[in-house]
């Protein structure tokens, strides 16, 4: 049985978190408004990022996540070429973007999709910058966990593959793999600490036969190191993952999690998207503040996909 409240919470959790964070992007933590003043429309006098974008608009994060969900629902499996085509449609024509307008594109994502347009195979595009370890694949991967009914091994494999079109580095792949396993645990009712511990153990098991992945997982994420689950809200994929885990462990409501993400400053929309998706699962659609859901623009785009997902 699909838990509609958790699944809707995951999709709207990432979209609302993304939209909440958009106006605060690129600001230092010390320049972010006080916690109780972090809203879709920032306080008067705050220098909004993307000042021509209307409040409550999701950015590239939300649009790419919806492209992934759309592809999964259309194909009934993860299809890298179809997903890559949809990302290119987003990049070129605003597919799944609010108002059809693309206003925030990561440097590596743009470079990779330019290569894909020129007929480079999708599997190679994400290595256009071989050391690129931005969070552009992590921010969009959650729909995979919400849709997937296969084994953990299959889920991890698909999480790896969805990285390849834009962020092929193995660090991005292991970060996405751990994230979707955590999301699956949360969907099944685990608390965050249990979900984290179980997912670390499960990924170690899956990587036993993949020595390069096993090494990267232990070396880069260092999951057993004391105090390691602390993040600063930057665009580095490992820091983004740690920021989301930290917020989920420390905060006690959806609103606290996404406001906490914005309060970190820097890559506010993406941190709030990544953390907000997990918080939406835990606290459910009903746990997302109604004022934010009511304000979110072009909700009908998400609703159409959710209707198919929840059938």
N, C-alpha and C positions, 0 to 999 in steps of 0.2 A: 504494500500500500504506500502510495506517495504521500508524504507529509506536505500538504499544500501550503500551510503556514510557513514552514521552514524553507521550502523551495522558492516561494514568492519572496520571502524575506531575504534570501540570498541574492536574487536578481535585483530587487529594489534596494537592498542594502548597499550593493556596489554602485548602483546608479545614483542614489541619493548621496552617498559618501563622496563620489566623484564630483557631483554638482555642488555640494557644500564646499568642497575644497578649491574649486576653480578660482574664485576671486582672491584667494590668499596665496596662490602659488608664487614661488620665488622670493617670498618675504622671510626674513630671519625670525626665529622663534620669539625673540624679544620685541619684535614689531607687530606680532599678531595681537588682535584685541583680546581683552579679558575673556575668560572661558564662557561666561554667561552672555557675552555679546557676539559670539561666533554664530552667525546665522547665514542663510542663503544670501541675504542682502547685508553686507558689512555695515558697521556704524558710519555715520556721516563723517567725511574727512579722511577715511581710510583709502589709500591709493590702490584701487583694485587692479589685480592682474586681469588681462583680457577685458579692458574697460568697455569695449563695445559689445560684449556678450551679455545677454540678458541673464539676470539671476535665475538659479534653478535649472541651468543647462548642463547636461553631462558633456564630457569632452571626448578625446580619443580613447580614453580608458573604457568608458561605457559603450561607445560605438563599436569598438573592436570586440568587446565581450558579446554584444548582441550579434555581430557578424558570426562569431563562433557558434553561438546557440542556433542561429538561423541555418548554418551549414549542417550542424549535427541533426537537426530536425528534418531537413530536406533530404539528406543522404542516408540517414539511419546509421551512420558510423562516422568516425573521424576521417575525413578525406582532405589531405593536405592541399591538393590542387584546388579543390572547390573553396576551401577556406581562404587560400591565398588569393583567388579571384575576388572573393568578397572583400578582402582587405584592400585590394587594389581599387575596387569599386568605391569603397569608402574614401580612400586617399584621393582619387581622381574626381569623384562625383558626389561625395557626401553621403553615401549609403549608410543608413542607420545613425547618421549624425542629426542632431536637432537643427531644424531649418535647412538641412542639407549642407551645412556649413562646417568645414574642417578648419579649426582655428588653432590647434595645438598638435604638432607632430614632432615626435622625437627624431633626433638627427639620424640615428641608426635605422629607425623604421623607414624614414624617407629614403635613405640610401638603398636599403634592401628592396623596397617596393619599386624604386626606379630600375633596379637590376631585373626584377621580375617582369616588369613591363617590357624589358628588352630581351625577354625569353630565356633568362637564366633559370635553371631548374629551381623550384622552390626549396629543395633540400640544401642548396648552396647559398641562397640569398642571405640568410642570416649570419653568414660568415664573412660578409663584406667588410666587417671590422672584427677580425678573429678574437680579439680580447674584449669585445663589447659585452659589458655585464650590467647594462641598464635593466630597469624593471618593466620594460615594454611587453614582455610575454607573460610575466606574473600577473600583471594588472587585469588581464583578459581571460585567464584560464578557468575561473570558477565555474562557468556554465558546463564545462566538461564533467565536473564532479556532480553537479545537479542532475545531469542527463544520464550519466553512465550507469549501466546495469551489469557490466562485465566484472571480471576479477580485478583484484588490486594490481596484478601484473599488467593487465591490459590498460587499466586506468593510468598507471605510471608511464607505460609506453606511449599512450596518446598524449599525455602531458609533455613528454619529451618532444614528440613530433610537432606539436603545435608551436613550439618555440622556433622551429627551423627556418620558417619564412623570414623572420626578422631578427631573432636573437639566438643563434645556434650554439653559442658557447656552452660547454657542459655545466658551468656554474648556473646558468639560467635554467637548464633542464632539471637539475637536482632540486633547485628551489621550487620550481613549479610542481615537481613530483611530491615533495613533502607537503606543500600547500593543499593539493587536491586530496591527499590521504587524510590530512587533518579535517578538511571539509566533509569528507565521507564519514569520519568518526562523529563529527558534530551532527550530521544529518541523522545518524543512528542513535542520538541522544546522549553521547558522552559529554562530560564537562571538558573545558579547554585543557586543563592539565593532563587529564586522562587521554584526550585526543592527541595531544602532542607526544606524550610518552609512547603510546601505542603506534603512532605513525612513524616515529623514529625507529622503533624496533622492527616494524614491518618493512620499512625501506631498507634497513640493513639486511633483512632476510632476502628481499628481492634483488639486492645488489651483490649477493654472495657470489654469483656467477659472472658478475660484471666488474672486474677489478678496477678499471679506470673510474667507473661511477662510484664504487665503494670508496676508493681513495679520495676522490674529489669531495664526496659527502662528508667524510671525517675531517679532511684537511680544511675545507672551506667553511663548512657550517659549524663544526666543532660542537655538536649538540649536547655533549655531556659536560662541557666546561662551565664552571660555576659563574653565574651572572651573564652568560652569553646571550640570553634572550632579552637584549636591550638594543633599541634602535634610535636613530636620530632623524628619521624622516627624509633621508636623502634618496636620490635616484638609483643608487647601487642596489642591485637585486637582493643581495644578502641582507643589507641593512633594511630594505623594505620589508622583507619577510620577518626579520627580527622585530621591527617596529610593530608589525601587525600582531605578532605573538605576544609581545610585551603588553600592548593595549588590551588584548583579549584576556590576559591573565590579571591585569590590574584594575580594569574598569568593570562596572556592574550594570550597564544598560547600553543599548544601541547608541543613544545620544552621547553618553560619556565616551564611548569608543571613538566615534567619528570626530567629535570635538577635540578629543585628545590627540587624534591624528593631525588635525589642522593646527593645533597648538604647537606641534613640533616644528612647524615652519617648513621651508624649502619645497619639497615635492608634495604639497598638501593634498592635491586632488587624487594623486595616485596612492598615497599612503591611506587616505580615507576610503578610497575605493577597495583596496586590498583588505584592509581591516574591516571595513563596513560590510563586505560580503560575508565574512565569517560571523560578524555580529548579527547580521540579518538572519542567518541560519539559527543561531542560538536563541535570539530574542523573538524571532518570527516577524512576519509582516506586521502583525498587530503591535509589535514592540517598536516600530519605527514611528517617530512623531508624526501625527496626522498633518501638522502644518507643513512639514517638508514633503510628504506624499502629495498633498493637495497642490503644492506649488510646483512640483516637478513637471517640466514641460514635455509635451509629446509622449505622455504615458501610454497612449494607445499603441505606440510602436512596441513597447515591452509587453503590453497586454495581449496582443495578437500572438506573440511567440509563446507566452506563458499558457495560453489556451491550448496550444498544440502540445506543449511539454507536459501538461497536467492531465491530458486525456487518458 
